[in-house]
């Protein structure tokens, strides 16, 4: 349930190429690229094959999404975090990142990294992420790398506040 809204939603990992993945792809385009006058390329889509795709769904629509993949032993990375504008500030992003942290932990990661836009660093700090490294530019926007150790902090892998499941293959 989304705090303060009474809305029920589901958080789950979905398969690359499936219907929910396609909805997540469109949301990523709309939120992350269109405002910059950019589009994802085929290379990005191809790299999605090796990633876990986390979605938050409400009324059969994907309202938030993130990808998670292993980097090296002990570390995973999250990316393409997007929340539909209508759902921002309602706890959806926090629930999505909590789920992404659980997915990373299930993959065997001890840490979860993310390249966060500087404008949303406060959101990640509230979840327990800490800023590491220097500011850098990505798609023309200042970013900072953030990290959280899984199992401690606000990202509480394993804490369930919404229905979560894996989409059947």
N, C-alpha and C positions, 0 to 999 in steps of 0.2 A: 504494500500500500504506500502511496506517495504521501509523506507527512503533510497534514493540513488540507489535503484535497479529497480524501476518501476514494481516490482512484486506485484500482487494482492494476498491476502490471506484472509482466514476467521478465526475468533476466535469464538469458541462456547463451550458450555457445552454439553457433550455427555453422553449417558446412559451407565451404567455398563453392560458389556457383548456384546454391539453392535459392529459393524465393526470398528468404529473409536476408541472405547475403546481398542479393541484388537491391533490396530496399535499403540496406545499410550503405551500399556503394553510392546510391543516389543521395542519401543524407550526407555522406562525406563530401560529395561533390558540391551540394547546395551550401553546406556550412563552412567547409574548409577551403574550397577553391573558387567557387563562383564569385564571392565578394572581392577576390583578388584579381579577377579576370583571367583565372587559370582553370585548367582541367587536369585531372589525373591522366597519366599516359598508360600505354599498354604494358610498359615495364613495371609500373606500380601494380597493375592488375595481376600480372604474372607472379610478382613477389607475394601477393596475397595467398597463393596456393600453399605456402609453407607456414602461414600464420593461423592462430586461433582467432575467431571472430566472435566478439561478445556483443550482444544486443540487448536493449531494453525495448520491450514491445507493449503497446497499449492499443486495445481495440484493433488488433491485427496490423498495426503500423509500427515500424521501427522508429522510436523517438530518440534513441541514443545508441551510439556504437563506439567500439574501440577494438584495436587489434593487439594481440600479444604474441610474442615469439621469443624463443631462446636465442641468446647471443653466444654465450660461452658457458662452460660449467659454472653453475651457481648464479648466473645472471639472466634475466629476461628483460625485454623491452616492450613497452606499450606505445602505441601510436595511433594516429588518425582518430583521436578522441573527438567526438562530435555529439552535441545535444541539440535537438530541435529547439529553436528560439522560444517557442511557447512553453517549453518544459524547463527552462533554465530557472534556477533559484528555488526549485521545488524538491530538491534532494535526489533527483534522478541521476545527475552526474556523480554524486557521492556513492550511490548504490552501484552504478556501473563500475566505478574504479575499485570498490570493494570486491566486486565479482571478478574483475580483471586480475586483482591481486591473488584471489583464490585460484584462478586458472594458472597464473604464473607459478604459484606454489605447487599445484598439481603436476606441472611440467618438471618440477624438481628445482626451481629457482629459489635462491635465498634472498635475492634482491630484485627489485623491479625498478627499471630506469625509464625515463620519459623525457623527451625534448619538449618543454612547455613554452608556450608563448608567454612573454614577460607580463603581458596584461592579465594573465590568469594565475600567476604564481601564488597569490593568496589562497586560491581554491585548493591547490595541491598542498600548501603548507598546512591548511586546516585538516587535511587527511593524514598528516604525519610525514609527508615527503620533505626532504631537505634539499636545498639548492647546492649543487656541486659544479665546479668549473666556471669558466668565464662566459659572458654573454657572446652569442654568435647569431648570425643571420641565416634564416632558412625561409625560403619562398618570399624573400623581401621583408620578413618580420623578425624583430629581435626575439631570441629564445634563450632559455637557460636549461641545462640538464638538471633534472631532479631525480631523487632516489629515495626508496623506502626499503628498509629491511623487513622482509615478510614475517608475519607473526607478532610484530610489535607495532605500536603506533595506532593511528585511527583507521588504517586500512584493514584491520582485523580479518584476515583470511579465515573463512569458515563461519563467520557471523551471518546468519540468515535473517533478512528482514523482508525479503520478497521471494516469491516462488522462483526457483531457478531449476533449469533442466538442460539437458543436451538434446539438440534436434536430432531425430533419427537420420541415419545416412540414406 
